[in-house]
Amino acid sequence: MRKKSGAESKANYLRVPITMPGEMFGYLEDLSLKAKVSGGRKLANTAIVRACINALMKLDLDVTGVRDEAELMERIMEARAKYTAGKRK
């Protein structure tokens, strides 16, 4: 079997079970299907989650003193805004 262009081996990947509300799962499914119907391919939920984590890894995310998911989301949005502002310079 030939490897897809740009694909990396998943032999060393770890399986990480995550739980989320149905609304989030539905959003992932909708995003995946939107890619397909607009001329792309249906994206696996794991591919979407990995892409999000890769994006997070590019941000200067300060998690000092974060106490909950809502505060973490706020910090992520702040880091994203700083990242975007830095790209415009």
PEDA-V392748 format. One record per residue. N is the residue number from 1. BURIAL is 1 if it has 24 or more other C-alpha atoms within 12 Angstrom, else 0. D_LAST is the distance of its C-alpha to the last C-alpha in Angstrom with 1 decimal. Layout:
{{N:BURIAL:D_LAST} {N:BURIAL:D_LAST}}
//
This chain:
{{1:0:44.8} {2:0:41.7} {3:0:38.3} {4:0:35.7} {5:0:32.9} {6:0:30.0} {7:0:32.4} {8:0:33.1} {9:0:36.4} {10:0:36.9} {11:0:39.8} {12:0:38.1} {13:0:36.5} {14:0:37.9} {15:0:39.1} {16:0:37.7} {17:0:39.5} {18:0:37.5} {19:0:38.7} {20:0:37.1} {21:0:38.3} {22:0:39.6} {23:0:36.8} {24:0:34.1} {25:0:36.3} {26:0:36.7} {27:0:33.0} {28:1:32.6} {29:0:35.5} {30:0:34.2} {31:0:30.8} {32:1:32.7} {33:0:35.0} {34:0:32.2} {35:0:30.8} {36:0:34.3} {37:0:35.3} {38:0:32.2} {39:0:33.0} {40:0:31.7} {41:0:33.8} {42:0:34.9} {43:0:32.7} {44:0:34.6} {45:0:33.8} {46:0:33.3} {47:0:30.6} {48:0:28.7} {49:0:29.1} {50:0:28.1} {51:0:24.9} {52:0:24.0} {53:0:24.8} {54:0:22.8} {55:0:19.7} {56:0:20.6} {57:0:20.9} {58:0:17.2} {59:1:16.3} {60:0:16.8} {61:0:19.7} {62:0:21.8} {63:0:25.3} {64:0:27.0} {65:0:29.9} {66:0:29.3} {67:0:32.7} {68:0:32.5} {69:0:30.9} {70:0:29.6} {71:0:27.8} {72:0:26.4} {73:0:25.1} {74:0:23.4} {75:1:21.7} {76:1:20.6} {77:0:19.1} {78:0:17.3} {79:0:16.0} {80:0:14.8} {81:0:13.0} {82:0:11.2} {83:0:10.5} {84:0:9.3} {85:0:7.0} {86:0:5.6} {87:0:5.6} {88:0:3.8} {89:0:0.0}}
//
